[in-house]
Amino acid sequence: MIKFGVIGSGWIAEEFVKGAALVDGFVFSAMYSRTYEKGKEFADQFGGAPVYTDLEEFAKSDIDAVYIASPNSLHYSQSKLMLENGKHVLCEKPITITPDEFFELSKLADEKNLVYTEAIMMLHLSHTELIKEKLKVLGKISTAHFDFSQLSSKYEALARGENPNIFNPEMKTGCIRDLGIYCFYPAIDFFGEPERIISSAGFVSTGADGYGTAILDYGDKQLTLTYSKIGQDYCGSQIVGDNGTMTFGSVSKLTDVVVHYKDGTSERLVGEIEKHILMSEEARDFCRYILGDKKEYKKANEKIASVLQVMNTVIGQCNII
């Protein structure tokens, strides 16, 4: 049995715990929240695990692992504290703000024989391999467009002059780290690191990036990544080849995936899948890594490093805080 605790009480943490319940031997056993009432409300939904309001005490508890779903600016410090106290760490995206922070904590985890990796769905989805295999039928791929544009529920507060966390540069949030990352993952996973990157970003009143575009040039193909928190996309994403085109209803979940052949026929590869079921796959892989699957763990962290480095280039080009 692997006993895990949770930092963060938002909807994403709820979906993770629901998904984790589908993994045999992975047991929700502790909750950290800044306020006891909020923590208890969360824990009571899933059997009433003990609630901690002191992070140091939580780190010293008898859990084996922790899932971190706190604001981005806290990921590094909280992950480090958990690792220093002998806990395996699965941290929500972005796992760290900079590649150097990731390399530092990966080294710390290795020294302590612990697992430290990112809770990013597409890295762990079982249907990703099917998608990669089907890319071969598209023929010569020349272009692709990955988009994640979703009007933020906090946009109205921003428009009123407020500074919600998701648009607060001090929290290291903004669009590229929240939504854009979901475009970079399939780009890097399917095609590797590009030869050249051209990017730009638009900023909201708080100074956070509200939308952006990155062109990844591979020499023989170009990928365009677009992302926004101040507008809603309805067209989805696509990969275009000379024998066919693959479309994605959701680039973050890699669902509603269809191959459209040049003869006019089509083939559905993946339908819709509930969020907690998708998140159960990252919980499953986390457990596999803890139990000794070091080969897959290493491969996953190499991809994480590549995505962080490419995103860091874009962040630098666009002067994103």
C-alpha positions in Angstrom: 0.0 0.0 0.0 1.2 3.5 -0.8 -0.3 6.2 1.4 -0.5 9.6 -0.2 -1.4 13.1 1.0 -2.7 16.1 -0.9 -1.7 19.7 -0.8 -4.5 21.9 -2.4 -8.2 21.7 -2.2 -9.4 22.9 -5.6 -11.4 21.0 -8.2 -8.2 19.5 -9.8 -7.3 17.9 -6.5 -10.8 16.5 -6.2 -10.5 14.9 -9.6 -7.1 13.5 -8.8 -8.3 11.8 -5.6 -11.3 10.4 -7.5 -8.9 9.0 -10.1 -6.5 7.7 -7.5 -9.3 5.7 -6.0 -9.2 3.6 -9.2 -5.6 2.6 -8.5 -5.2 -0.5 -6.3 -3.2 0.1 -3.2 -3.0 3.9 -3.6 -4.7 5.4 -0.5 -5.7 9.0 0.3 -4.3 9.3 3.8 -3.7 13.0 4.7 -4.7 16.5 3.7 -2.9 19.8 4.1 -4.9 23.1 3.9 -4.2 26.5 5.3 -7.5 26.4 7.0 -8.8 23.4 8.9 -12.4 23.9 7.8 -11.6 23.9 4.1 -9.3 20.9 4.5 -11.9 18.9 6.4 -14.6 19.7 3.9 -12.3 18.3 1.2 -11.2 15.2 3.2 -14.7 14.3 4.3 -15.6 13.8 0.6 -13.2 10.9 0.5 -13.5 9.1 3.8 -12.2 11.7 6.3 -8.4 11.6 6.1 -6.5 13.5 8.8 -6.2 17.3 8.1 -3.0 19.3 8.7 -2.7 23.0 8.8 1.0 23.0 9.5 3.0 22.1 6.4 6.1 20.9 8.4 3.9 18.5 10.4 2.3 17.3 7.2 5.7 16.6 5.7 6.7 14.6 8.8 3.5 12.5 8.8 3.5 8.8 8.0 2.4 9.2 4.3 4.7 7.8 1.6 3.9 10.3 -1.1 2.2 13.6 -1.8 0.2 15.1 -4.7 0.8 18.9 -4.9 -1.9 21.1 -6.4 -1.1 24.5 -4.9 -0.4 27.7 -6.7 2.6 27.6 -9.2 4.7 29.9 -7.1 4.7 27.3 -4.2 5.6 24.2 -6.3 9.3 24.4 -5.8 9.4 25.1 -2.1 6.7 22.6 -1.2 8.2 19.9 -3.4 11.6 20.5 -1.8 10.2 20.2 1.7 8.4 17.0 0.9 11.5 15.4 -0.7 13.7 16.5 2.2 11.2 14.6 4.5 11.4 11.4 2.4 8.2 11.8 0.5 7.7 10.9 -3.2 6.3 13.9 -5.0 3.7 14.2 -7.9 3.4 17.9 -8.6 0.8 19.6 -10.8 2.0 21.5 -13.9 4.2 23.4 -14.2 6.3 21.2 -11.9 8.7 24.2 -11.4 9.0 27.6 -12.9 12.5 27.1 -14.3 14.4 24.1 -15.7 17.1 24.7 -13.1 14.7 24.2 -10.3 13.5 21.0 -11.8 17.1 19.7 -12.2 17.9 20.6 -8.6 14.9 18.8 -7.2 15.3 15.8 -9.5 18.9 15.4 -8.2 17.6 15.7 -4.6 15.0 13.0 -5.3 17.7 10.7 -6.9 20.0 11.1 -3.9 17.1 10.0 -1.6 15.9 7.3 -3.9 12.6 9.1 -4.3 10.2 9.7 -7.2 9.7 13.3 -8.3 7.6 13.9 -11.4 4.9 16.0 -12.9 1.1 15.5 -12.9 0.5 16.2 -16.5 -2.2 14.1 -18.1 -0.9 13.6 -21.6 2.4 12.2 -20.4 0.6 9.2 -18.9 -2.4 8.5 -21.1 -2.5 5.0 -22.4 -4.1 6.1 -25.7 -1.1 8.4 -26.5 0.8 5.4 -28.1 -2.1 4.7 -30.4 -2.1 8.4 -31.5 1.7 8.3 -32.2 1.3 5.1 -34.2 -1.5 6.6 -36.3 0.6 9.7 -37.1 2.4 7.5 -39.6 -0.7 7.2 -41.8 -0.8 11.0 -42.2 2.1 10.8 -44.7 4.5 13.8 -44.8 3.5 16.1 -42.0 4.1 19.8 -42.8 2.1 21.7 -40.3 0.2 21.3 -37.0 -1.8 23.7 -34.9 -2.3 23.0 -31.2 -4.7 25.4 -29.4 -5.9 25.7 -25.8 -7.9 28.9 -25.5 -10.4 29.0 -22.6 -12.1 32.0 -21.2 -11.1 32.1 -17.6 -13.8 32.1 -14.9 -11.8 34.8 -13.3 -11.8 37.1 -16.3 -14.8 39.2 -15.1 -13.0 39.8 -11.8 -9.9 40.9 -13.8 -12.1 43.2 -15.9 -13.4 44.8 -12.7 -9.9 45.7 -11.7 -9.3 42.8 -9.3 -6.1 40.7 -9.3 -7.2 37.0 -9.1 -4.4 34.5 -8.5 -4.6 33.1 -12.1 -3.7 36.5 -13.5 -1.3 37.5 -10.7 2.3 37.5 -11.8 3.5 37.1 -8.3 1.9 33.6 -8.3 3.8 32.7 -11.5 0.6 31.9 -13.3 -0.7 33.5 -16.5 -1.6 31.8 -19.7 1.5 29.9 -20.9 2.0 28.1 -17.6 -1.6 27.3 -17.1 -3.0 26.5 -20.6 0.0 26.8 -23.0 1.8 24.0 -21.4 -0.8 21.6 -22.8 0.1 22.6 -26.3 3.9 22.2 -25.7 3.6 18.7 -24.4 2.2 17.0 -27.6 4.5 19.1 -29.7 7.6 17.9 -27.9 6.3 14.4 -27.3 5.3 13.8 -30.9 8.0 15.7 -32.7 10.9 16.4 -30.3 12.6 19.8 -29.6 12.5 22.3 -32.5 15.4 23.8 -34.4 14.0 27.4 -34.0 11.3 29.1 -31.9 9.5 32.3 -32.7 7.0 33.6 -30.1 5.0 36.5 -28.9 2.6 37.2 -26.0 -0.2 39.6 -25.0 -0.5 40.9 -21.5 -3.5 41.8 -19.3 -3.7 44.7 -16.9 -1.9 42.9 -14.0 1.2 42.2 -16.1 0.4 38.5 -16.6 0.4 37.0 -20.0 -3.2 36.6 -21.1 -2.6 34.9 -24.5 0.3 33.9 -26.7 1.6 32.2 -29.8 4.7 30.1 -30.5 5.9 28.8 -33.8 8.2 25.7 -33.5 10.3 25.3 -36.7 11.6 21.8 -37.3 13.1 22.5 -40.7 10.7 20.1 -42.5 7.6 21.2 -40.6 6.2 24.0 -38.5 4.0 23.8 -35.5 1.9 26.7 -34.4 0.8 26.8 -30.7 -1.9 29.3 -29.6 -3.3 29.7 -26.1 -5.5 32.2 -24.4 -7.2 32.8 -21.0 -9.3 35.7 -22.3 -11.2 34.0 -25.1 -12.8 30.7 -26.0 -11.7 28.3 -28.8 -14.2 26.1 -30.6 -12.1 24.7 -33.4 -9.8 22.4 -31.6 -6.3 21.3 -32.8 -4.9 19.4 -35.8 -1.9 17.8 -37.4 -1.8 18.0 -41.2 -0.1 15.5 -43.5 -0.3 14.9 -47.3 -2.3 11.7 -46.7 -4.6 12.9 -44.0 -5.3 15.1 -41.1 -5.7 14.2 -37.4 -8.0 16.5 -35.4 -8.3 16.8 -31.6 -11.3 18.1 -29.7 -9.2 18.5 -26.6 -5.4 18.9 -26.8 -5.0 18.8 -23.0 -6.7 15.4 -22.7 -6.0 14.1 -26.3 -9.6 13.1 -26.6 -12.1 13.3 -29.4 -9.4 12.3 -31.9 -10.3 11.6 -35.5 -8.1 10.8 -38.6 -9.6 12.4 -41.8 -8.1 10.6 -44.8 -7.7 12.3 -48.2 -10.2 10.0 -49.8 -13.0 11.5 -47.6 -13.2 8.7 -45.1 -12.5 9.2 -41.4 -11.6 7.0 -38.4 -12.3 7.9 -34.8 -9.4 6.9 -32.5 -10.4 8.3 -29.1 -13.8 9.5 -27.8 -14.5 11.5 -24.7 -13.1 10.3 -21.4 -14.0 11.6 -17.9 -11.3 13.8 -16.3 -10.9 11.6 -13.2 -10.4 8.5 -15.3 -7.6 10.3 -17.3 -6.0 11.5 -14.0 -6.1 7.9 -12.7 -3.5 7.1 -15.3 -1.0 9.6 -13.9 -1.7 8.2 -10.4 -1.1 4.7 -11.8 2.2 5.7 -13.4 3.3 7.5 -10.2 2.7 4.3 -8.3 4.6 2.2 -10.9 7.6 4.6 -10.6 7.6 4.3 -6.8 7.4 0.5 -7.0 10.5 0.4 -9.3 9.8 1.2 -12.9 12.8 3.5 -13.2 13.1 3.2 -17.0 9.6 4.7 -17.7 10.2 7.2 -14.8 13.4 8.4 -16.5 11.7 8.7 -19.9 8.9 10.8 -18.4 11.3 13.2 -16.6 13.4 13.6 -19.8 10.2 14.8 -21.6 9.4 17.1 -18.7 12.8 18.7 -18.9 12.5 19.2 -22.7 9.1 20.9 -22.3 10.4 23.1 -19.5 13.4 24.2 -21.6 11.3 25.0 -24.7 8.8 26.9 -22.7 11.5 28.7 -20.9 12.8 29.9 -24.3 9.4 31.3 -25.1 9.0 32.9 -21.7 12.3 34.6 -22.2 11.5 35.8 -25.7 8.2 37.2 -24.5 9.5 38.8 -21.3 6.9 36.9 -19.3 7.4 37.4 -15.5 
